[in-house]
Amino acid sequence: MKKLLCALLALALTLGCVCAMAEENVTLVYAEVNPLDTIVGQLATDFKTKVEELSGGSITIDIQANGVLGAEAQVLDGILGGGTSVDISRISAFALNAYGCTKATLLSLPYTFVSREHFWNFANSDLADEFLAEPQTIGLPLRGICYGEEGFRHFFFKDAVAGIEDLKGKQIRVSDDPVMTGLVKGLGANPCVVSFTELYSALQTGVCDAAEQPIANYKSNAFQEVAPNLLLDGHTLGAVQLVITDTAWNKLSEQQQAWIMEAGEYASNLNAQNSQAAEDAVLQELKDAGINVIDVPDKSVWAEACADVIKANMNGNDDLYQQILDMQ
């Protein structure tokens, strides 16, 4: 009996290898606007490694980092316009707001997530699966794979600031999004819409007085060279997701699709485990380098200033938003 079981096991392993070898080889281009040494860059690397391991090389992930394929909005515009140069993209959750994904908007509302644990309670819930499926439910030609995060987003300035009162009249770069522009207006500043790839120059030349990014992206893009004052207000948690186009998805066999989803779960879990430590290390490096880091121990005044933009962007999803708040 033992010999028979061993023989059956060997046969099963052989058949599994044959099935993997039989999958048609495919290369998927992955767009990332940030460098690979950021938290989201590590997410890309972990996803690539796991996909290629699971597929036995039948799927190759070609990561194009540093924004060489364009900013997030440009990548999404290309995908939704029928372009096929990008197969998978790591996007900010709120990037889909402009394309009709009203549920995604809830993830970017100011001061929603009180901690990383709060976000991951959401990301690992059944509700998150509903959010990931939203593009398909409204007819967009892409689907969500998994969630991740790149830390809380903070403001950084060319000139020294001390608190919320110093934002008045400042030109602050944000993406062209109603939540982000509303956030800046609520805080008394003026939104300055500039492409991410042009942000360094805009800060350097004074087109913008300030901008906002997660800490790791702030450092990796060298923004501290032109805006050395980092104010830790944590206005939103940098929720991100991986999306794959329908064109790319339909190239894959059912087994390959399963590997993509499994790799997404793997990379997401590593992101949850490692992002806090990675961010803490970067913040310490910035402090050691002499960057002016300003803490905001009480965010209640900031949240109150954003009450109108939160209410204006519920889009009828009040109950869903309350479910997210209750996951603290």
Backbone bond lengths (Angstrom), bond angles and torsions (degrees), N, CA, C in turn:
res aa  C-N    CA-C-N  psi(-1)  N-CA   C-N-CA  omega(-1)  CA-C   N-CA-C  phi
1 M - - - 1.467 - - 1.531 111.35 -
2 K 1.344 115.90 -43.04 1.457 119.84 -179.58 1.517 111.11 -61.04
3 K 1.367 116.05 -40.88 1.473 119.71 179.34 1.521 110.37 -65.13
4 L 1.327 115.98 -37.20 1.460 120.22 -179.78 1.529 110.83 -65.65
5 L 1.341 115.52 -43.92 1.455 119.44 178.71 1.523 111.66 -62.05
6 C 1.321 115.56 -41.45 1.471 119.61 178.59 1.526 110.60 -63.18
7 A 1.330 115.35 -40.82 1.462 119.62 -179.97 1.525 110.97 -64.69
8 L 1.350 116.21 -41.11 1.461 120.23 178.91 1.527 111.17 -65.81
9 L 1.349 116.05 -39.52 1.455 120.14 177.99 1.517 110.78 -63.35
10 A 1.322 116.44 -44.25 1.462 120.61 179.03 1.522 111.00 -61.06
11 L 1.352 115.09 -40.52 1.462 119.63 179.27 1.525 110.99 -64.41
12 A 1.333 116.18 -42.08 1.464 120.27 179.87 1.526 111.11 -62.67
13 L 1.333 116.07 -42.78 1.463 120.10 178.45 1.514 111.08 -63.67
14 T 1.335 115.34 -40.94 1.463 119.69 179.18 1.523 110.93 -62.93
15 L 1.340 115.13 -45.50 1.460 119.12 179.89 1.521 111.04 -63.42
16 G 1.356 116.82 -37.86 1.458 120.42 177.67 1.506 111.38 -62.19
17 C 1.331 116.37 -42.74 1.467 120.35 178.61 1.514 110.92 -64.81
18 V 1.351 116.00 -40.63 1.464 119.94 -180.00 1.524 110.10 -62.72
19 C 1.354 116.08 -42.58 1.463 119.98 179.37 1.524 111.24 -61.33
20 A 1.363 115.47 -42.88 1.459 119.28 179.31 1.513 110.64 -63.70
21 M 1.364 115.66 -40.38 1.453 119.42 -179.06 1.520 110.96 -68.96
22 A 1.336 116.56 -25.69 1.455 120.16 -176.41 1.519 112.41 -78.74
23 E 1.334 118.32 -16.84 1.452 120.36 179.98 1.533 110.09 -63.58
24 E 1.324 115.03 139.28 1.467 119.41 179.53 1.525 109.80 -70.58
25 N 1.313 117.22 134.70 1.461 121.14 -179.27 1.526 110.59 -69.63
26 V 1.325 115.49 138.43 1.455 120.56 179.53 1.526 109.17 -145.58
27 T 1.323 116.82 143.71 1.466 122.64 175.35 1.518 108.61 -112.30
28 L 1.324 116.22 128.33 1.455 122.31 -179.82 1.532 109.31 -113.51
29 V 1.320 116.41 126.35 1.462 122.15 -179.95 1.529 109.44 -85.93
30 Y 1.321 115.45 127.74 1.469 123.67 -174.94 1.533 108.06 -113.29
31 A 1.327 117.75 119.13 1.464 122.38 -178.36 1.528 110.98 -95.87
32 E 1.325 115.68 129.70 1.467 122.53 177.36 1.524 107.90 -137.40
33 V 1.319 117.18 127.06 1.459 120.38 -175.92 1.534 112.36 -80.25
34 N 1.329 117.09 -21.05 1.461 121.19 -177.67 1.530 111.83 -100.03
35 P 1.338 117.20 163.91 1.474 120.64 176.01 1.527 111.48 -65.49
36 L 1.315 115.94 162.98 1.461 120.55 -178.30 1.530 112.99 -73.76
37 D 1.333 117.30 -14.17 1.470 118.58 179.83 1.526 112.36 -89.21
38 T 1.335 117.13 15.97 1.462 121.51 174.06 1.530 109.20 -97.54
39 I 1.327 116.21 174.09 1.462 120.66 178.00 1.524 110.52 -61.72
40 V 1.340 116.53 -43.09 1.466 119.14 179.48 1.524 111.23 -73.57
41 G 1.337 117.09 -26.52 1.460 119.55 173.52 1.517 111.33 -65.81
42 Q 1.329 116.00 -38.08 1.465 120.36 176.77 1.523 110.98 -67.39
43 L 1.332 116.20 -35.83 1.463 120.28 175.34 1.524 110.24 -58.23
44 A 1.319 116.31 -43.83 1.467 121.28 178.67 1.524 111.25 -61.79
45 T 1.323 115.84 -45.61 1.461 120.93 -178.44 1.531 111.39 -63.89
46 D 1.336 116.29 -43.17 1.467 120.16 179.37 1.534 110.97 -64.07
47 F 1.326 115.93 -40.33 1.465 120.34 179.02 1.527 110.19 -64.16
48 K 1.306 116.76 -47.25 1.473 121.64 179.52 1.527 110.70 -58.05
49 T 1.324 116.22 -49.42 1.462 121.06 -177.31 1.527 111.07 -57.83
50 K 1.335 115.80 -45.12 1.462 119.19 -176.32 1.521 111.79 -71.68
51 V 1.334 117.70 -40.14 1.468 120.22 178.50 1.524 110.41 -59.57
52 E 1.313 115.92 -47.31 1.464 119.73 -176.46 1.526 111.46 -69.13
53 E 1.332 116.37 -32.79 1.467 120.14 176.24 1.531 111.04 -67.94
54 L 1.326 116.63 -49.41 1.458 120.75 -178.19 1.521 112.65 -63.43
55 S 1.322 115.72 -38.28 1.469 120.26 -174.80 1.521 112.96 -85.40
56 G 1.329 116.16 -2.20 1.454 118.67 -177.28 1.517 113.16 61.03
57 G 1.332 115.16 26.26 1.460 120.11 179.15 1.511 114.38 90.64
58 S 1.333 118.32 0.35 1.474 118.60 179.22 1.531 111.31 -73.16
59 I 1.347 116.61 -19.55 1.468 121.10 173.37 1.523 108.10 -119.52
60 T 1.307 116.48 126.68 1.459 122.68 174.07 1.519 108.11 -111.44
61 I 1.328 116.77 130.16 1.461 121.88 176.47 1.526 108.36 -100.73
62 D 1.308 116.67 115.78 1.469 123.37 -179.99 1.522 108.30 -98.30
63 I 1.342 116.74 97.10 1.468 120.95 -177.68 1.529 110.09 -79.04
64 Q 1.314 116.24 122.82 1.457 122.96 174.24 1.529 106.99 -110.71
65 A 1.337 115.52 98.07 1.467 121.62 -174.45 1.522 111.62 -97.46
66 N 1.333 115.42 -176.11 1.465 123.21 176.38 1.523 113.27 63.14
67 G 1.331 117.20 23.85 1.456 120.15 175.96 1.513 115.68 68.59
68 V 1.337 117.69 19.72 1.471 119.02 -176.84 1.528 111.70 -65.75
69 L 1.335 117.41 -21.33 1.466 120.48 177.85 1.525 111.79 -98.74
70 G 1.327 115.84 6.98 1.459 120.31 177.80 1.507 112.72 110.81
71 A 1.324 115.55 168.91 1.465 121.88 175.35 1.524 109.56 -69.81
72 E 1.333 115.94 167.98 1.464 120.13 -177.21 1.523 112.06 -54.27
73 A 1.340 116.76 -46.01 1.461 120.31 -177.93 1.525 111.08 -63.45
74 Q 1.332 116.92 -37.76 1.466 120.24 178.51 1.527 110.87 -66.59
75 V 1.326 116.12 -40.96 1.468 120.03 178.90 1.520 110.34 -63.57
76 L 1.335 116.24 -46.22 1.460 119.60 -179.88 1.526 111.73 -65.74
77 D 1.328 117.25 -40.32 1.466 119.99 176.79 1.526 110.60 -59.31
78 G 1.343 115.77 -40.53 1.461 119.78 179.07 1.516 112.06 -64.76
79 I 1.333 115.69 -44.95 1.466 120.37 179.71 1.531 110.92 -61.43
80 L 1.342 115.62 -48.25 1.458 119.90 -175.70 1.520 111.95 -74.34
81 G 1.336 115.91 -15.54 1.453 120.18 175.78 1.520 113.03 -89.59
82 G 1.329 116.18 4.29 1.459 120.34 177.29 1.511 114.78 97.75
83 G 1.333 117.69 5.12 1.460 120.66 179.89 1.516 111.65 -68.59
84 T 1.315 115.98 152.43 1.468 120.82 -178.07 1.532 112.43 -124.32
85 S 1.336 117.38 15.04 1.465 119.66 -178.61 1.525 112.33 -78.42
86 V 1.335 117.55 -18.98 1.465 122.65 178.63 1.525 108.56 -121.38
87 D 1.324 116.21 132.60 1.465 121.47 178.91 1.527 112.58 -104.00
88 I 1.329 115.72 -40.02 1.465 122.07 -178.92 1.526 107.51 -132.39
89 S 1.317 116.35 141.08 1.458 119.51 177.35 1.518 109.85 -139.08
90 R 1.324 115.28 143.13 1.458 121.62 171.04 1.523 105.59 -93.81
91 I 1.316 116.15 118.43 1.456 120.00 -177.18 1.527 110.30 -125.41
92 S 1.317 115.53 156.53 1.456 119.84 169.93 1.521 107.60 -69.26
93 A 1.321 116.91 142.51 1.466 119.81 -176.83 1.518 111.16 -55.71
94 F 1.348 116.15 -36.81 1.460 118.48 -176.60 1.531 113.22 -76.73
95 A 1.331 117.60 -6.02 1.463 119.62 179.77 1.522 112.25 -64.21
96 L 1.339 116.37 -22.60 1.464 120.48 -179.96 1.526 112.86 -85.86
97 N 1.334 116.47 -5.15 1.466 119.46 179.58 1.521 111.68 -56.02
98 A 1.331 115.20 -43.21 1.459 120.72 -174.75 1.523 113.31 -70.55
99 Y 1.331 116.51 -9.19 1.463 120.25 -176.42 1.527 111.95 -111.53
100 G 1.331 115.92 17.31 1.458 119.69 173.51 1.512 115.92 98.01
101 C 1.307 118.70 3.54 1.473 121.60 179.72 1.525 109.23 -86.70
102 T 1.318 116.23 85.73 1.462 120.13 -174.58 1.520 112.72 -71.11
103 K 1.342 117.38 -27.77 1.463 119.01 177.38 1.527 110.31 -66.23
104 A 1.322 116.47 -40.24 1.467 120.71 179.83 1.516 111.08 -58.77
105 T 1.329 116.90 -30.84 1.459 121.18 179.84 1.527 111.92 -57.16
106 L 1.327 116.77 -35.48 1.462 120.81 -176.38 1.522 112.05 -60.80
107 L 1.336 116.87 -29.30 1.459 120.67 -176.61 1.529 112.16 -74.27
108 S 1.326 116.31 -16.49 1.459 119.11 -178.32 1.524 113.05 -105.94
109 L 1.333 117.82 1.40 1.463 119.20 179.29 1.527 110.21 -64.19
110 P 1.330 116.82 136.40 1.473 120.84 -173.71 1.521 113.74 -57.20
111 Y 1.329 114.85 137.38 1.455 123.31 172.23 1.531 112.79 57.47
112 T 1.353 115.37 36.26 1.465 121.34 177.54 1.526 110.95 -81.05
113 F 1.337 116.20 -51.64 1.462 120.72 -178.19 1.522 109.27 -91.10
114 V 1.326 115.62 125.73 1.466 119.70 -176.55 1.526 111.78 -89.19
115 S 1.332 116.88 -12.95 1.457 121.06 -178.94 1.520 109.01 -162.37
116 R 1.327 115.51 166.78 1.459 119.29 173.95 1.526 110.32 -62.60
117 E 1.331 116.91 -40.00 1.461 120.47 179.85 1.523 110.69 -58.41
118 H 1.318 115.75 -39.67 1.467 120.56 177.59 1.534 110.00 -59.13
119 F 1.338 116.62 -46.43 1.468 118.99 179.48 1.518 111.72 -61.70
120 W 1.320 117.22 -45.08 1.470 119.55 -176.63 1.526 112.10 -70.16
121 N 1.332 117.25 -25.68 1.461 119.04 171.44 1.525 109.75 -60.29
122 F 1.335 115.01 -40.35 1.473 119.18 175.56 1.525 111.36 -69.31
123 A 1.337 117.06 -50.29 1.464 121.62 -172.61 1.524 112.89 -61.46
124 N 1.323 117.33 -25.57 1.461 121.26 -179.97 1.526 112.81 -98.95
125 S 1.325 116.53 11.87 1.461 120.96 -177.68 1.526 111.39 -98.81
126 D 1.321 115.83 166.63 1.464 121.07 174.84 1.528 110.45 -63.50
127 L 1.315 116.99 -29.45 1.459 120.74 179.76 1.532 111.06 -62.50
128 A 1.323 116.40 -35.89 1.468 120.29 178.78 1.525 111.22 -62.31
129 D 1.331 117.55 -38.18 1.466 120.67 177.96 1.528 110.48 -61.71
130 E 1.307 116.13 -37.70 1.470 121.03 177.23 1.529 110.89 -63.25
131 F 1.321 115.98 -40.31 1.459 120.55 179.15 1.532 110.99 -68.06
132 L 1.342 116.77 -41.60 1.463 120.56 179.66 1.525 111.68 -63.13
133 A 1.321 116.15 -30.16 1.465 120.75 -178.64 1.526 112.76 -82.57
134 E 1.319 117.64 -7.30 1.468 120.06 -173.48 1.530 114.01 -56.59
135 P 1.348 120.41 -43.05 1.471 118.56 179.56 1.523 113.03 -55.59
136 Q 1.337 116.44 -41.30 1.460 120.00 179.34 1.528 111.41 -66.23
137 T 1.322 116.80 -37.49 1.478 119.50 -176.27 1.521 112.07 -69.34
138 I 1.351 117.85 -23.25 1.470 119.22 178.89 1.525 111.96 -105.31
139 G 1.336 116.22 8.69 1.458 119.84 172.23 1.514 116.58 88.46
140 L 1.330 118.21 15.97 1.461 119.71 175.86 1.529 109.44 -79.94
141 P 1.339 118.18 143.88 1.470 120.96 -175.75 1.525 114.17 -82.67
142 L 1.322 116.39 48.04 1.468 121.77 175.79 1.510 108.66 -154.99
143 R 1.326 115.51 164.81 1.468 120.65 -179.49 1.525 110.01 -141.76
144 G 1.321 115.51 151.05 1.455 119.87 178.73 1.510 112.15 -79.19
145 I 1.324 115.81 142.86 1.468 121.79 177.37 1.526 110.50 -101.06
146 C 1.335 115.99 -51.15 1.468 119.88 -177.42 1.515 109.13 -163.76
147 Y 1.330 115.35 168.28 1.460 122.07 174.49 1.528 110.49 -103.61
148 G 1.310 114.13 159.11 1.450 122.86 172.21 1.519 107.61 -153.80
149 E 1.299 116.00 -176.07 1.471 119.38 176.18 1.513 109.89 -151.62
150 E 1.323 114.83 152.93 1.462 120.91 -178.90 1.519 112.27 -120.38
151 G 1.343 115.43 23.02 1.455 119.73 178.19 1.522 111.78 93.06
152 F 1.313 115.01 167.99 1.454 119.86 177.50 1.518 110.69 -68.19
153 R 1.317 115.82 146.42 1.453 122.11 179.27 1.530 108.91 -91.54
154 H 1.336 115.26 138.05 1.457 121.50 -177.25 1.524 110.12 -132.03
155 F 1.325 116.18 159.06 1.460 121.20 176.03 1.525 110.54 -85.59
156 F 1.327 115.99 146.40 1.471 120.92 171.38 1.517 109.04 -135.17
157 F 1.341 115.49 145.47 1.455 122.43 -167.35 1.529 112.06 -129.48
158 K 1.329 114.18 152.25 1.462 119.96 173.00 1.529 110.00 -69.14
159 D 1.338 116.17 -42.74 1.465 121.24 -177.71 1.526 110.80 -107.05
160 A 1.300 116.09 158.39 1.465 121.55 -177.60 1.528 111.33 -63.66
161 V 1.323 115.82 141.54 1.461 122.70 176.07 1.522 107.76 -134.58
162 A 1.340 115.05 161.24 1.461 119.15 179.95 1.520 112.47 -121.66
163 G 1.334 116.95 -29.30 1.459 119.35 -177.22 1.508 112.08 -169.08
164 I 1.318 115.88 -167.51 1.461 122.33 -173.55 1.530 112.52 -60.85
165 E 1.323 116.27 -31.93 1.461 119.55 -178.76 1.535 112.40 -64.48
166 D 1.312 117.08 -23.72 1.467 120.54 -178.14 1.528 113.18 -80.97
167 L 1.337 117.28 -5.70 1.466 120.00 178.81 1.522 112.16 -81.41
168 K 1.319 117.57 -16.50 1.458 121.38 -174.57 1.525 111.41 -56.79
169 G 1.340 115.32 123.36 1.456 121.06 176.93 1.515 115.47 81.30
170 K 1.331 118.35 -5.75 1.464 120.93 -179.31 1.538 110.33 -71.06
171 Q 1.335 114.86 145.52 1.461 121.55 173.92 1.533 107.44 -91.09
172 I 1.328 116.16 107.29 1.462 120.19 -174.12 1.522 110.22 -113.17
173 R 1.326 116.06 123.34 1.461 120.95 -179.40 1.525 110.23 -71.63
174 V 1.330 114.87 129.90 1.459 121.96 171.59 1.521 107.95 -141.04
175 S 1.322 116.49 166.43 1.453 119.92 173.78 1.529 109.06 -70.96
176 D 1.330 116.38 159.96 1.458 121.44 -178.22 1.521 108.94 -78.30
177 D 1.318 115.16 81.48 1.454 122.09 -172.13 1.530 107.74 -144.56
178 P 1.332 118.34 135.83 1.470 119.51 -175.56 1.522 114.37 -62.15
179 V 1.335 116.93 -31.98 1.462 118.79 179.31 1.528 109.99 -69.57
180 M 1.328 116.30 -47.60 1.465 119.32 -176.36 1.526 111.96 -69.64
181 T 1.325 116.88 -40.58 1.468 118.55 177.53 1.528 110.18 -67.48
182 G 1.340 116.48 -36.95 1.463 120.14 177.21 1.515 112.32 -66.57
183 L 1.330 116.10 -37.86 1.470 121.34 176.71 1.519 110.52 -57.68
184 V 1.319 116.08 -49.96 1.464 120.94 -176.86 1.531 110.41 -63.90
185 K 1.322 116.92 -42.51 1.469 119.92 178.55 1.524 110.91 -63.82
186 G 1.327 116.51 -40.73 1.455 120.29 179.30 1.516 112.58 -61.21
187 L 1.316 116.43 -29.88 1.463 121.32 179.99 1.522 112.51 -88.00
188 G 1.356 116.29 4.68 1.460 120.77 175.09 1.512 115.37 90.27
189 A 1.332 117.16 6.14 1.468 121.16 -178.85 1.527 110.16 -104.84
190 N 1.333 116.33 179.32 1.449 122.40 -179.55 1.528 109.69 -113.44
191 P 1.336 118.14 126.10 1.469 119.68 178.14 1.516 111.44 -69.54
192 C 1.312 115.58 136.32 1.467 122.81 179.35 1.535 106.44 -123.92
193 V 1.324 116.47 105.42 1.461 121.15 -175.87 1.523 109.73 -86.11
194 V 1.327 115.34 112.44 1.470 123.07 -179.27 1.521 107.48 -136.15
195 S 1.324 117.68 141.20 1.460 121.25 176.35 1.523 110.05 -58.54
196 F 1.330 116.21 142.36 1.464 120.39 -179.67 1.523 111.13 -58.19
197 T 1.320 117.23 -36.95 1.461 120.96 -178.27 1.531 111.90 -69.57
198 E 1.330 117.48 -13.98 1.470 121.63 179.43 1.526 112.12 -108.22
199 L 1.331 116.71 4.47 1.460 120.37 -172.21 1.526 112.75 -66.52
200 Y 1.318 117.83 -42.94 1.473 119.88 -179.28 1.525 109.91 -55.25
201 S 1.328 115.94 -49.02 1.468 121.07 -179.27 1.520 111.16 -63.44
202 A 1.333 117.26 -39.01 1.466 121.13 -179.35 1.529 111.09 -64.23
203 L 1.319 117.13 -37.79 1.463 120.63 176.17 1.521 110.83 -71.16
204 Q 1.302 115.99 -41.79 1.457 121.62 -177.78 1.529 111.86 -62.04
205 T 1.318 115.85 -39.86 1.470 120.65 -176.14 1.521 113.60 -91.29
206 G 1.327 117.18 -5.46 1.451 119.95 178.03 1.513 115.00 87.87
207 V 1.325 117.68 7.87 1.465 119.95 174.16 1.524 109.39 -60.32
208 C 1.332 115.90 -38.46 1.466 122.47 175.41 1.524 109.18 -119.53
209 D 1.324 115.74 145.84 1.468 120.91 175.23 1.524 111.63 -89.51
210 A 1.317 115.06 -22.39 1.463 119.62 -172.80 1.521 109.54 -161.38
211 A 1.322 114.63 173.19 1.466 121.25 176.72 1.522 107.00 -157.21
212 E 1.328 116.85 -173.91 1.461 120.35 178.79 1.520 109.39 -146.57
213 Q 1.320 114.21 140.48 1.463 122.61 -179.75 1.530 108.06 -161.98
214 P 1.329 117.97 162.97 1.459 119.64 167.24 1.538 110.08 -64.71
215 I 1.301 116.24 158.40 1.463 121.13 -174.16 1.524 112.54 -59.57
216 A 1.331 117.75 -44.60 1.463 120.30 -177.52 1.528 111.60 -62.73
217 N 1.321 117.28 -39.74 1.464 120.62 178.79 1.528 111.35 -69.81
218 Y 1.310 116.03 -35.98 1.464 121.66 176.26 1.522 110.39 -55.49
219 K 1.322 116.24 -47.67 1.462 119.75 -178.71 1.526 112.77 -73.94
220 S 1.326 117.42 -45.95 1.464 120.28 -174.77 1.524 112.97 -64.57
221 N 1.334 116.13 -27.24 1.462 120.13 177.77 1.527 112.44 -93.61
222 A 1.343 115.96 7.63 1.471 123.28 175.06 1.526 113.37 61.44
223 F 1.318 117.53 27.40 1.459 119.73 179.68 1.523 111.70 -67.08
224 Q 1.339 117.23 -22.14 1.461 119.69 179.03 1.532 111.40 -64.74
225 E 1.334 117.32 -19.45 1.463 120.39 178.05 1.528 111.83 -68.73
226 V 1.321 117.39 -29.78 1.471 121.33 -175.92 1.526 112.57 -116.16
227 A 1.337 117.10 -10.56 1.468 121.30 178.46 1.528 107.99 -144.34
228 P 1.337 117.54 79.32 1.472 121.74 -169.34 1.525 115.59 -85.88
229 N 1.325 117.57 19.03 1.460 120.85 -179.75 1.525 108.97 -119.92
230 L 1.320 116.49 109.50 1.458 122.97 -173.56 1.521 109.70 -107.63
231 L 1.330 116.68 116.41 1.455 122.39 -176.68 1.528 109.27 -105.66
232 L 1.332 116.93 114.58 1.461 122.52 -170.76 1.531 112.04 -85.31
233 D 1.330 116.16 69.89 1.464 119.67 -179.39 1.530 112.36 -88.45
234 G 1.341 118.09 -20.21 1.468 121.96 176.92 1.511 113.13 55.06
235 H 1.347 116.83 49.67 1.466 119.37 -173.41 1.524 113.91 -65.97
236 T 1.325 117.84 -32.85 1.464 119.86 172.60 1.522 108.77 -141.87
237 L 1.323 115.32 154.62 1.458 121.07 172.43 1.518 106.61 -85.66
238 G 1.315 117.21 128.46 1.460 121.08 -176.21 1.522 112.14 -71.58
239 A 1.327 115.51 70.99 1.466 120.22 177.70 1.527 109.32 -69.72
240 V 1.314 116.47 133.43 1.464 121.57 179.06 1.528 108.56 -130.10
241 Q 1.323 115.12 163.94 1.448 119.09 172.81 1.520 109.68 -146.70
242 L 1.315 115.08 154.49 1.452 121.00 171.44 1.519 107.57 -93.68
243 V 1.336 116.24 135.09 1.460 121.00 175.55 1.524 108.84 -125.52
244 I 1.323 115.71 148.91 1.454 121.99 177.04 1.521 108.43 -125.52
245 T 1.308 117.09 139.97 1.458 120.99 -178.25 1.523 110.66 -72.68
246 D 1.318 116.06 154.79 1.468 119.98 176.38 1.524 110.59 -62.09
247 T 1.331 116.61 -36.99 1.474 120.10 179.62 1.520 110.63 -59.56
248 A 1.338 116.05 -46.05 1.466 119.89 179.54 1.524 110.92 -68.05
249 W 1.323 116.73 -42.58 1.464 121.74 -178.65 1.526 110.61 -58.63
250 N 1.328 115.68 -41.25 1.468 120.33 -176.57 1.532 112.80 -75.88
251 K 1.322 117.00 -11.28 1.468 120.85 173.74 1.532 110.95 -74.60
252 L 1.324 115.23 -21.45 1.458 121.00 -169.98 1.520 111.74 -92.66
253 S 1.317 115.42 149.04 1.464 120.34 171.05 1.527 108.33 -73.73
254 E 1.317 116.70 167.84 1.467 119.73 177.36 1.520 111.25 -59.60
255 Q 1.322 116.76 -36.82 1.464 120.10 178.91 1.525 110.72 -66.43
256 Q 1.328 116.50 -42.72 1.459 119.77 179.01 1.529 110.96 -65.39
257 Q 1.316 117.26 -38.70 1.465 120.73 175.73 1.527 110.56 -59.96
258 A 1.319 115.91 -41.06 1.468 120.15 178.84 1.527 110.60 -64.30
259 W 1.328 116.78 -38.57 1.466 119.73 178.31 1.535 111.28 -64.88
260 I 1.328 116.38 -39.31 1.464 120.88 178.05 1.528 110.20 -59.67
261 M 1.320 116.35 -46.33 1.461 120.08 -178.65 1.531 111.39 -68.17
262 E 1.330 117.14 -38.26 1.467 120.56 178.03 1.521 111.06 -65.13
263 A 1.322 116.01 -40.82 1.471 120.14 178.57 1.519 110.77 -66.04
264 G 1.340 116.50 -35.39 1.456 119.74 176.81 1.520 111.58 -63.08
265 E 1.316 116.51 -43.40 1.465 120.67 178.12 1.530 110.76 -63.50
266 Y 1.320 116.49 -40.39 1.464 121.78 178.95 1.537 110.58 -62.31
267 A 1.333 116.21 -49.67 1.468 120.39 -178.24 1.522 110.91 -65.21
268 S 1.330 116.56 -37.31 1.461 120.96 178.44 1.525 110.93 -63.52
269 N 1.326 117.18 -42.78 1.465 120.99 179.34 1.524 111.72 -63.65
270 L 1.343 116.74 -40.76 1.463 119.78 177.06 1.526 110.91 -65.31
271 N 1.318 116.00 -39.24 1.459 120.71 177.78 1.530 110.26 -59.10
272 A 1.319 116.83 -43.82 1.464 121.15 179.78 1.529 111.62 -62.82
273 Q 1.329 115.62 -36.95 1.465 120.54 -177.64 1.527 112.76 -74.46
274 N 1.328 116.59 -34.42 1.459 119.96 -166.12 1.529 115.71 -108.48
275 S 1.333 118.99 -15.79 1.466 119.63 -169.90 1.525 113.15 -65.76
276 Q 1.341 118.09 -39.28 1.457 120.23 -178.89 1.528 111.39 -63.39
277 A 1.328 117.01 -46.78 1.465 120.31 -179.45 1.520 110.93 -64.55
278 A 1.327 116.72 -39.63 1.463 120.20 179.54 1.527 110.48 -63.92
279 E 1.320 116.42 -42.52 1.464 120.08 179.84 1.528 111.13 -67.38
280 D 1.333 117.19 -41.68 1.467 120.53 179.19 1.527 111.15 -59.22
281 A 1.327 116.15 -39.89 1.471 120.39 179.91 1.517 110.91 -65.20
282 V 1.332 116.66 -41.86 1.465 120.65 179.56 1.531 110.51 -65.49
283 L 1.329 116.93 -42.86 1.462 120.33 -179.62 1.525 110.90 -61.66
284 Q 1.324 117.18 -39.44 1.452 119.86 178.49 1.528 111.14 -65.99
285 E 1.328 116.08 -38.63 1.473 120.14 176.90 1.527 110.68 -61.41
286 L 1.315 116.83 -41.11 1.466 120.76 179.43 1.526 110.79 -65.06
287 K 1.320 116.45 -43.38 1.463 119.92 178.34 1.523 111.02 -63.12
288 D 1.333 116.22 -42.42 1.466 120.74 179.42 1.527 111.63 -63.54
289 A 1.342 115.75 -28.98 1.465 120.74 -179.70 1.524 112.47 -83.43
290 G 1.331 116.79 -0.92 1.454 120.40 176.09 1.517 115.48 92.70
291 I 1.326 117.33 10.63 1.461 119.70 177.19 1.521 109.30 -67.18
292 N 1.321 116.34 137.93 1.464 121.91 179.77 1.524 109.25 -79.00
293 V 1.322 117.12 104.48 1.459 122.73 -178.30 1.528 109.13 -103.17
294 I 1.338 115.90 120.69 1.464 121.58 -175.81 1.525 109.18 -109.75
295 D 1.309 117.91 118.90 1.458 122.33 178.17 1.530 110.90 -79.29
296 V 1.319 116.20 151.71 1.471 122.58 175.09 1.527 106.69 -126.80
297 P 1.319 117.87 85.22 1.469 121.01 -174.67 1.520 113.83 -66.71
298 D 1.341 117.22 -31.36 1.465 120.88 -179.09 1.530 108.82 -118.00
299 K 1.336 115.60 110.06 1.467 119.94 -177.61 1.523 112.41 -96.83
300 S 1.318 118.46 5.34 1.466 121.00 -175.00 1.529 111.88 -62.41
301 V 1.325 117.09 -39.74 1.470 120.28 179.22 1.524 110.15 -65.16
302 W 1.309 116.81 -39.15 1.456 121.66 178.82 1.529 110.43 -64.90
303 A 1.318 116.37 -44.35 1.466 120.52 -179.85 1.526 111.13 -64.08
304 E 1.329 116.24 -40.70 1.466 120.30 179.00 1.524 110.83 -62.48
305 A 1.313 117.14 -37.52 1.466 121.40 -179.74 1.525 111.67 -66.21
306 C 1.334 116.28 -20.91 1.467 121.02 -177.45 1.522 112.99 -102.85
307 A 1.335 117.55 8.77 1.462 120.71 -175.83 1.529 111.99 -57.66
308 D 1.324 117.11 -39.65 1.466 120.11 -177.29 1.519 112.22 -67.78
309 V 1.331 117.45 -41.17 1.470 119.64 -179.18 1.523 110.75 -69.35
310 I 1.328 117.25 -32.84 1.470 120.42 175.86 1.525 109.76 -63.61
311 K 1.332 116.33 -49.19 1.464 121.03 -178.92 1.524 111.26 -63.19
312 A 1.327 116.98 -39.70 1.468 121.21 -176.04 1.517 113.12 -69.80
313 N 1.334 117.42 -19.35 1.462 120.43 -175.35 1.530 113.87 -113.00
314 M 1.316 116.78 18.26 1.459 120.61 174.59 1.524 111.32 -68.17
315 N 1.330 116.52 -35.02 1.470 122.17 177.65 1.526 112.85 55.63
316 G 1.314 116.02 36.95 1.454 119.60 177.73 1.517 114.90 78.68
317 N 1.325 116.22 7.79 1.473 120.55 -178.27 1.526 111.91 -103.78
318 D 1.316 116.23 35.43 1.466 120.53 -175.88 1.526 112.26 -57.63
319 D 1.340 116.48 -42.50 1.465 119.84 -178.20 1.527 111.40 -65.25
320 L 1.337 116.32 -41.93 1.468 120.05 177.86 1.524 110.24 -62.28
321 Y 1.330 116.01 -42.01 1.467 119.98 -179.49 1.524 110.62 -62.57
322 Q 1.313 116.54 -40.49 1.462 119.88 179.01 1.517 110.15 -64.60
323 Q 1.342 117.27 -37.01 1.462 120.09 177.22 1.522 110.93 -60.59
324 I 1.332 116.53 -39.38 1.472 120.30 178.16 1.527 110.27 -65.97
325 L 1.330 116.49 -45.59 1.470 119.98 179.41 1.517 111.43 -59.44
326 D 1.323 116.60 -35.41 1.468 121.18 -176.87 1.529 113.13 -74.87
327 M 1.334 117.21 -5.20 1.469 119.94 -178.80 1.521 113.24 -87.90
328 Q 1.326 118.30 8.18 1.468 121.59 -179.43 1.519 111.21 -57.52
